[in-house]
Amino acid sequence: EFAEAAAVAGVDGTIIVNFPPEEAGEFGDLLAEREIETVYLLSPTTTDVRARKICGASRGFVYYVSLKGTTGAETLDLADVAEKMSRFRAFSDLPILVGFGIKDGASAKAIAELSDGAVVGSAIVRIMGDNGDNPKLLEERVQALIRELRTALDG
């Protein structure tokens, strides 16, 4: 049902956590039949053998989870991200985007200089949690964050 509903809704791709390529099976086939790309995740502990498999199975782009732990964590190790990007690029011609720990313009710019793009999620979710009772303020703060990100990335 999900694959069909997603296709009808115009979904281009999915990022499903805890969904490794070897477990995609019939569900992965259903997505592929509907031309819905599946993006798999690399992590700081991904071995080269595993990275080759993940990169080979991903469609659209590859998502590198830059931190161990939970999304929205505080400390990015840029040297480690640079090393991982160098390693993982050997396994795929797809763009590699980096997420986790990117919360403002400065961190987005730093990550974008090392990768093919920055994924910002928790910073927006945090704004939603802090301002969910005030839709106007919520909209203003999300727009301000997006402007900050865009300015940093364009500058």
FENPELIN-V186629 format. One record per residue. SS is DSSP state (H for helix, E for strand, L for the rest). D_CENTER is the distance of its C-alpha to the mean C-alpha in whole Angstrom. Layout:
ss = <SS;SS>
d_center = <D_CENTER;D_CENTER>
This chain:
ss = <L;H;H;H;H;H;H;H;H;L;L;L;E;E;E;L;L;L;L;L;H;H;H;L;H;H;H;H;H;H;H;H;H;L;L;L;E;E;E;L;E;E;E;L;L;L;L;H;H;H;H;H;H;H;H;H;H;L;L;L;E;E;E;E;E;L;L;L;L;L;L;L;L;L;L;L;L;H;H;H;H;H;H;H;H;H;H;H;H;L;L;L;L;L;E;E;E;E;E;L;L;L;L;L;H;H;H;H;H;H;H;H;H;H;L;L;E;E;E;L;L;H;H;H;H;H;H;H;H;H;H;L;L;L;H;H;H;H;H;H;H;H;H;H;H;H;H;H;H;H;H;H;H;H;L>
d_center = <24;21;20;23;22;19;21;23;21;19;16;14;12;10;8;10;10;14;14;15;16;20;20;19;22;24;21;19;22;22;19;20;23;22;19;16;14;12;9;9;8;10;11;14;17;16;19;20;21;18;16;18;18;14;14;17;16;12;13;11;9;8;5;7;7;10;12;14;15;13;10;12;14;16;17;15;17;16;19;17;14;16;18;15;14;18;18;15;16;19;18;16;17;13;11;9;6;6;5;8;11;10;13;15;16;17;14;12;15;16;12;12;16;14;12;11;9;7;5;8;8;11;13;14;14;17;18;19;20;23;24;24;27;28;26;27;26;23;22;24;21;18;20;21;17;16;19;19;15;17;20;19;17;20;22>
